[in-house]
Amino acid sequence: MPSYLRMCISGLISAKGIPFSMTIDQEQTNKGVEAMKRASRIAEENGIPDMSLEDINAEIEAARK
């Protein structure tokens, strides 16, 4: 831990600030999250209601049979 802290402090001093960006890059999105958002948007556009956890589990069980 002390070595890590020394490295961090050295990086702060040499960069004269935080040595990395503190912003979120919009291009680095999670593909799974984006797929779920698209599916939710499609369901909403087609009037498909939100599913409860029980509904989802029933769908999964039916698909496995």
Biopython code that builds the backbone (N, CA, C, O; Angstrom):
import numpy as np
from Bio.PDB.StructureBuilder import StructureBuilder

atoms = [
    (1, "MET", "N", (0.818, -1.197, 0.000)),
    (1, "MET", "CA", (0.000, 0.000, 0.000)),
    (1, "MET", "C", (0.864, 1.266, 0.000)),
    (1, "MET", "O", (0.579, 2.187, -0.765)),
    (2, "PRO", "N", (1.901, 1.343, 0.823)),
    (2, "PRO", "CA", (2.726, 2.549, 0.792)),
    (2, "PRO", "C", (3.365, 2.797, -0.580)),
    (2, "PRO", "O", (3.493, 3.942, -1.012)),
    (3, "SER", "N", (3.765, 1.716, -1.261)),
    (3, "SER", "CA", (4.362, 1.879, -2.598)),
    (3, "SER", "C", (3.333, 2.439, -3.575)),
    (3, "SER", "O", (3.648, 3.311, -4.386)),
    (4, "TYR", "N", (2.112, 1.938, -3.495)),
    (4, "TYR", "CA", (1.044, 2.411, -4.367)),
    (4, "TYR", "C", (0.785, 3.901, -4.134)),
    (4, "TYR", "O", (0.642, 4.672, -5.082)),
    (5, "LEU", "N", (0.726, 4.290, -2.870)),
    (5, "LEU", "CA", (0.476, 5.701, -2.551)),
    (5, "LEU", "C", (1.614, 6.582, -3.066)),
    (5, "LEU", "O", (1.370, 7.674, -3.578)),
    (6, "ARG", "N", (2.853, 6.111, -2.931)),
    (6, "ARG", "CA", (3.987, 6.887, -3.458)),
    (6, "ARG", "C", (3.871, 7.040, -4.971)),
    (6, "ARG", "O", (4.125, 8.118, -5.509)),
    (7, "MET", "N", (3.484, 5.956, -5.665)),
    (7, "MET", "CA", (3.321, 6.029, -7.123)),
    (7, "MET", "C", (2.228, 7.027, -7.493)),
    (7, "MET", "O", (2.394, 7.819, -8.420)),
    (8, "CYS", "N", (1.106, 6.986, -6.762)),
    (8, "CYS", "CA", (0.006, 7.911, -7.047)),
    (8, "CYS", "C", (0.420, 9.360, -6.820)),
    (8, "CYS", "O", (0.126, 10.231, -7.639)),
    (9, "ILE", "N", (1.094, 9.611, -5.725)),
    (9, "ILE", "CA", (1.534, 10.973, -5.415)),
    (9, "ILE", "C", (2.545, 11.451, -6.443)),
    (9, "ILE", "O", (2.506, 12.611, -6.855)),
    (10, "SER", "N", (3.462, 10.562, -6.868)),
    (10, "SER", "CA", (4.434, 10.925, -7.903)),
    (10, "SER", "C", (3.723, 11.284, -9.207)),
    (10, "SER", "O", (4.094, 12.244, -9.882)),
    (11, "GLY", "N", (2.682, 10.490, -9.558)),
    (11, "GLY", "CA", (1.916, 10.781, -10.772)),
    (11, "GLY", "C", (1.201, 12.111, -10.683)),
    (11, "GLY", "O", (1.159, 12.860, -11.659)),
    (12, "LEU", "N", (0.634, 12.418, -9.517)),
    (12, "LEU", "CA", (-0.036, 13.704, -9.326)),
    (12, "LEU", "C", (0.937, 14.867, -9.472)),
    (12, "LEU", "O", (0.625, 15.884, -10.091)),
    (13, "ILE", "N", (2.116, 14.698, -8.894)),
    (13, "ILE", "CA", (3.117, 15.773, -8.948)),
    (13, "ILE", "C", (3.619, 15.969, -10.369)),
    (13, "ILE", "O", (3.688, 17.102, -10.847)),
    (14, "SER", "N", (3.972, 14.878, -11.057)),
    (14, "SER", "CA", (4.521, 15.034, -12.405)),
    (14, "SER", "C", (3.474, 15.540, -13.400)),
    (14, "SER", "O", (3.818, 16.260, -14.337)),
    (15, "ALA", "N", (2.203, 15.173, -13.211)),
    (15, "ALA", "CA", (1.148, 15.638, -14.105)),
    (15, "ALA", "C", (0.608, 17.003, -13.682)),
    (15, "ALA", "O", (-0.162, 17.630, -14.409)),
    (16, "LYS", "N", (1.022, 17.453, -12.501)),
    (16, "LYS", "CA", (0.530, 18.712, -11.932)),
    (16, "LYS", "C", (-0.996, 18.698, -11.863)),
    (16, "LYS", "O", (-1.656, 19.692, -12.167)),
    (17, "GLY", "N", (-1.532, 17.565, -11.462)),
    (17, "GLY", "CA", (-2.973, 17.377, -11.343)),
    (17, "GLY", "C", (-3.282, 15.898, -11.432)),
    (17, "GLY", "O", (-2.383, 15.062, -11.337)),
    (18, "ILE", "N", (-4.530, 15.577, -11.611)),
    (18, "ILE", "CA", (-4.938, 14.174, -11.733)),
    (18, "ILE", "C", (-4.489, 13.673, -13.100)),
    (18, "ILE", "O", (-4.821, 14.284, -14.116)),
    (19, "PRO", "N", (-3.737, 12.570, -13.145)),
    (19, "PRO", "CA", (-3.149, 12.112, -14.412)),
    (19, "PRO", "C", (-4.080, 11.298, -15.305)),
    (19, "PRO", "O", (-3.611, 10.492, -16.109)),
    (20, "PHE", "N", (-5.378, 11.493, -15.178)),
    (20, "PHE", "CA", (-6.331, 10.803, -16.042)),
    (20, "PHE", "C", (-7.588, 11.642, -16.160)),
    (20, "PHE", "O", (-7.841, 12.531, -15.347)),
    (21, "SER", "N", (-8.373, 11.346, -17.188)),
    (21, "SER", "CA", (-9.593, 12.098, -17.440)),
    (21, "SER", "C", (-10.654, 11.763, -16.405)),
    (21, "SER", "O", (-10.781, 10.611, -15.990)),
    (22, "MET", "N", (-11.402, 12.751, -15.994)),
    (22, "MET", "CA", (-12.463, 12.548, -15.016)),
    (22, "MET", "C", (-13.837, 12.612, -15.680)),
    (22, "MET", "O", (-14.843, 12.797, -14.996)),
    (23, "THR", "N", (-13.889, 12.463, -16.992)),
    (23, "THR", "CA", (-15.160, 12.511, -17.702)),
    (23, "THR", "C", (-15.518, 11.120, -18.211)),
    (23, "THR", "O", (-14.651, 10.257, -18.353)),
    (24, "ILE", "N", (-16.793, 10.914, -18.482)),
    (24, "ILE", "CA", (-17.268, 9.649, -19.011)),
    (24, "ILE", "C", (-17.296, 9.745, -20.522)),
    (24, "ILE", "O", (-17.926, 10.641, -21.084)),
    (25, "ASP", "N", (-16.612, 8.821, -21.179)),
    (25, "ASP", "CA", (-16.587, 8.782, -22.632)),
    (25, "ASP", "C", (-17.878, 8.139, -23.123)),
    (25, "ASP", "O", (-18.142, 6.978, -22.811)),
    (26, "GLN", "N", (-18.674, 8.860, -23.873)),
    (26, "GLN", "CA", (-19.972, 8.360, -24.327)),
    (26, "GLN", "C", (-19.839, 7.173, -25.277)),
    (26, "GLN", "O", (-20.781, 6.393, -25.418)),
    (27, "GLU", "N", (-18.677, 7.020, -25.935)),
    (27, "GLU", "CA", (-18.497, 5.915, -26.873)),
    (27, "GLU", "C", (-18.266, 4.601, -26.152)),
    (27, "GLU", "O", (-18.457, 3.537, -26.742)),
    (28, "GLN", "N", (-17.861, 4.646, -24.897)),
    (28, "GLN", "CA", (-17.592, 3.432, -24.153)),
    (28, "GLN", "C", (-18.832, 3.007, -23.377)),
    (28, "GLN", "O", (-18.847, 3.024, -22.146)),
    (29, "THR", "N", (-19.867, 2.627, -24.112)),
    (29, "THR", "CA", (-21.093, 2.208, -23.460)),
    (29, "THR", "C", (-21.129, 0.690, -23.396)),
    (29, "THR", "O", (-20.524, 0.009, -24.224)),
    (30, "ASN", "N", (-21.821, 0.181, -22.438)),
    (30, "ASN", "CA", (-21.976, -1.248, -22.270)),
    (30, "ASN", "C", (-22.978, -1.740, -23.298)),
    (30, "ASN", "O", (-24.115, -1.269, -23.325)),
    (31, "LYS", "N", (-22.577, -2.683, -24.147)),
    (31, "LYS", "CA", (-23.457, -3.164, -25.214)),
    (31, "LYS", "C", (-24.691, -3.854, -24.654)),
    (31, "LYS", "O", (-25.771, -3.766, -25.238)),
    (32, "GLY", "N", (-24.540, -4.536, -23.533)),
    (32, "GLY", "CA", (-25.683, -5.199, -22.909)),
    (32, "GLY", "C", (-26.715, -4.199, -22.431)),
    (32, "GLY", "O", (-27.916, -4.399, -22.609)),
    (33, "VAL", "N", (-26.242, -3.122, -21.825)),
    (33, "VAL", "CA", (-27.150, -2.083, -21.334)),
    (33, "VAL", "C", (-27.851, -1.420, -22.514)),
    (33, "VAL", "O", (-29.053, -1.157, -22.459)),
    (34, "GLU", "N", (-27.104, -1.153, -23.579)),
    (34, "GLU", "CA", (-27.715, -0.538, -24.763)),
    (34, "GLU", "C", (-28.759, -1.456, -25.380)),
    (34, "GLU", "O", (-29.802, -0.984, -25.833)),
    (35, "ALA", "N", (-28.498, -2.767, -25.406)),
    (35, "ALA", "CA", (-29.477, -3.720, -25.951)),
    (35, "ALA", "C", (-30.742, -3.730, -25.112)),
    (35, "ALA", "O", (-31.846, -3.784, -25.652)),
    (36, "MET", "N", (-30.589, -3.677, -23.802)),
    (36, "MET", "CA", (-31.764, -3.654, -22.925)),
    (36, "MET", "C", (-32.564, -2.367, -23.117)),
    (36, "MET", "O", (-33.794, -2.393, -23.092)),
    (37, "LYS", "N", (-31.877, -1.247, -23.308)),
    (37, "LYS", "CA", (-32.570, 0.022, -23.543)),
    (37, "LYS", "C", (-33.344, -0.028, -24.859)),
    (37, "LYS", "O", (-34.479, 0.441, -24.937)),
    (38, "ARG", "N", (-32.712, -0.609, -25.907)),
    (38, "ARG", "CA", (-33.403, -0.734, -27.195)),
    (38, "ARG", "C", (-34.631, -1.631, -27.069)),
    (38, "ARG", "O", (-35.698, -1.312, -27.593)),
    (39, "ALA", "N", (-34.472, -2.761, -26.368)),
    (39, "ALA", "CA", (-35.595, -3.688, -26.186)),
    (39, "ALA", "C", (-36.730, -3.016, -25.418)),
    (39, "ALA", "O", (-37.904, -3.209, -25.733)),
    (40, "SER", "N", (-36.374, -2.237, -24.422)),
    (40, "SER", "CA", (-37.385, -1.524, -23.639)),
    (40, "SER", "C", (-38.106, -0.497, -24.505)),
    (40, "SER", "O", (-39.324, -0.347, -24.415)),
    (41, "ARG", "N", (-37.346, 0.212, -25.349)),
    (41, "ARG", "CA", (-37.941, 1.207, -26.243)),
    (41, "ARG", "C", (-38.890, 0.531, -27.241)),
    (41, "ARG", "O", (-39.987, 1.030, -27.496)),
    (42, "ILE", "N", (-38.462, -0.608, -27.803)),
    (42, "ILE", "CA", (-39.300, -1.336, -28.759)),
    (42, "ILE", "C", (-40.577, -1.817, -28.082)),
    (42, "ILE", "O", (-41.662, -1.711, -28.654)),
    (43, "ALA", "N", (-40.453, -2.348, -26.864)),
    (43, "ALA", "CA", (-41.627, -2.823, -26.130)),
    (43, "ALA", "C", (-42.596, -1.675, -25.874)),
    (43, "ALA", "O", (-43.808, -1.830, -26.021)),
    (44, "GLU", "N", (-42.058, -0.538, -25.495)),
    (44, "GLU", "CA", (-42.907, 0.622, -25.224)),
    (44, "GLU", "C", (-43.611, 1.097, -26.491)),
    (44, "GLU", "O", (-44.795, 1.431, -26.457)),
    (45, "GLU", "N", (-42.880, 1.127, -27.619)),
    (45, "GLU", "CA", (-43.460, 1.564, -28.886)),
    (45, "GLU", "C", (-44.577, 0.632, -29.350)),
    (45, "GLU", "O", (-45.507, 1.067, -30.029)),
    (46, "ASN", "N", (-44.488, -0.658, -28.984)),
    (46, "ASN", "CA", (-45.469, -1.646, -29.412)),
    (46, "ASN", "C", (-46.525, -1.946, -28.355)),
    (46, "ASN", "O", (-47.299, -2.893, -28.491)),
    (47, "GLY", "N", (-46.552, -1.137, -27.307)),
    (47, "GLY", "CA", (-47.580, -1.292, -26.283)),
    (47, "GLY", "C", (-47.429, -2.541, -25.424)),
    (47, "GLY", "O", (-48.400, -3.007, -24.828)),
    (48, "ILE", "N", (-46.239, -3.073, -25.361)),
    (48, "ILE", "CA", (-46.008, -4.255, -24.536)),
    (48, "ILE", "C", (-45.698, -3.778, -23.117)),
    (48, "ILE", "O", (-44.758, -3.011, -22.911)),
    (49, "PRO", "N", (-46.481, -4.227, -22.148)),
    (49, "PRO", "CA", (-46.271, -3.749, -20.772)),
    (49, "PRO", "C", (-44.983, -4.294, -20.161)),
    (49, "PRO", "O", (-44.431, -5.292, -20.624)),
    (50, "ASP", "N", (-44.521, -3.623, -19.118)),
    (50, "ASP", "CA", (-43.362, -4.107, -18.385)),
    (50, "ASP", "C", (-43.684, -5.461, -17.774)),
    (50, "ASP", "O", (-44.820, -5.730, -17.385)),
    (51, "MET", "N", (-42.673, -6.301, -17.696)),
    (51, "MET", "CA", (-42.864, -7.633, -17.131)),
    (51, "MET", "C", (-42.381, -7.652, -15.690)),
    (51, "MET", "O", (-41.390, -7.011, -15.341)),
    (52, "SER", "N", (-43.099, -8.400, -14.859)),
    (52, "SER", "CA", (-42.653, -8.573, -13.480)),
    (52, "SER", "C", (-41.567, -9.653, -13.461)),
    (52, "SER", "O", (-41.357, -10.345, -14.457)),
    (53, "LEU", "N", (-40.893, -9.790, -12.348)),
    (53, "LEU", "CA", (-39.871, -10.823, -12.213)),
    (53, "LEU", "C", (-40.484, -12.210, -12.407)),
    (53, "LEU", "O", (-39.865, -13.093, -13.001)),
    (54, "GLU", "N", (-41.685, -12.390, -11.910)),
    (54, "GLU", "CA", (-42.365, -13.676, -12.078)),
    (54, "GLU", "C", (-42.646, -13.954, -13.558)),
    (54, "GLU", "O", (-42.485, -15.081, -14.026)),
    (55, "ASP", "N", (-43.066, -12.916, -14.291)),
    (55, "ASP", "CA", (-43.312, -13.067, -15.729)),
    (55, "ASP", "C", (-42.027, -13.444, -16.469)),
    (55, "ASP", "O", (-42.030, -14.321, -17.332)),
    (56, "ILE", "N", (-40.956, -12.784, -16.127)),
    (56, "ILE", "CA", (-39.672, -13.052, -16.774)),
    (56, "ILE", "C", (-39.233, -14.485, -16.487)),
    (56, "ILE", "O", (-38.820, -15.203, -17.398)),
    (57, "ASN", "N", (-39.320, -14.902, -15.224)),
    (57, "ASN", "CA", (-38.932, -16.269, -14.876)),
    (57, "ASN", "C", (-39.799, -17.294, -15.583)),
    (57, "ASN", "O", (-39.304, -18.343, -15.995)),
    (58, "ALA", "N", (-41.088, -17.005, -15.728)),
    (58, "ALA", "CA", (-41.995, -17.922, -16.442)),
    (58, "ALA", "C", (-41.596, -18.029, -17.910)),
    (58, "ALA", "O", (-41.621, -19.121, -18.478)),
    (59, "GLU", "N", (-41.228, -16.909, -18.529)),
    (59, "GLU", "CA", (-40.789, -16.905, -19.930)),
    (59, "GLU", "C", (-39.504, -17.719, -20.085)),
    (59, "GLU", "O", (-39.367, -18.495, -21.031)),
    (60, "ILE", "N", (-38.587, -17.544, -19.175)),
    (60, "ILE", "CA", (-37.323, -18.282, -19.230)),
    (60, "ILE", "C", (-37.573, -19.776, -19.083)),
    (60, "ILE", "O", (-37.017, -20.583, -19.829)),
    (61, "GLU", "N", (-38.413, -20.141, -18.116)),
    (61, "GLU", "CA", (-38.728, -21.560, -17.903)),
    (61, "GLU", "C", (-39.404, -22.159, -19.127)),
    (61, "GLU", "O", (-39.096, -23.286, -19.515)),
    (62, "ALA", "N", (-40.326, -21.415, -19.741)),
    (62, "ALA", "CA", (-41.018, -21.911, -20.931)),
    (62, "ALA", "C", (-40.042, -22.098, -22.094)),
    (62, "ALA", "O", (-40.163, -23.053, -22.862)),
    (63, "ALA", "N", (-39.085, -21.195, -22.221)),
    (63, "ALA", "CA", (-38.111, -21.289, -23.301)),
    (63, "ALA", "C", (-37.167, -22.472, -23.110)),
    (63, "ALA", "O", (-36.680, -23.041, -24.087)),
    (64, "ARG", "N", (-36.907, -22.841, -21.868)),
    (64, "ARG", "CA", (-36.015, -23.968, -21.579)),
    (64, "ARG", "C", (-36.669, -25.317, -21.848)),
    (64, "ARG", "O", (-35.973, -26.319, -22.014)),
    (65, "LYS", "N", (-38.003, -25.355, -21.893)),
    (65, "LYS", "CA", (-38.707, -26.645, -22.098)),
    (65, "LYS", "C", (-38.719, -27.065, -23.537)),
    (65, "LYS", "O", (-39.267, -28.117, -23.869)),
]
sb = StructureBuilder()
sb.init_structure("model")
sb.init_model(0)
sb.init_chain("A")
sb.init_seg("    ")
for serial, (resi, resn, name, xyz) in enumerate(atoms, 1):
    if name == "N":
        sb.init_residue(resn, " ", resi, " ")
    sb.init_atom(name, np.array(xyz, "f"), 0.0, 1.0, " ", f" {name:<3s}", serial, name[0])
structure = sb.get_structure()
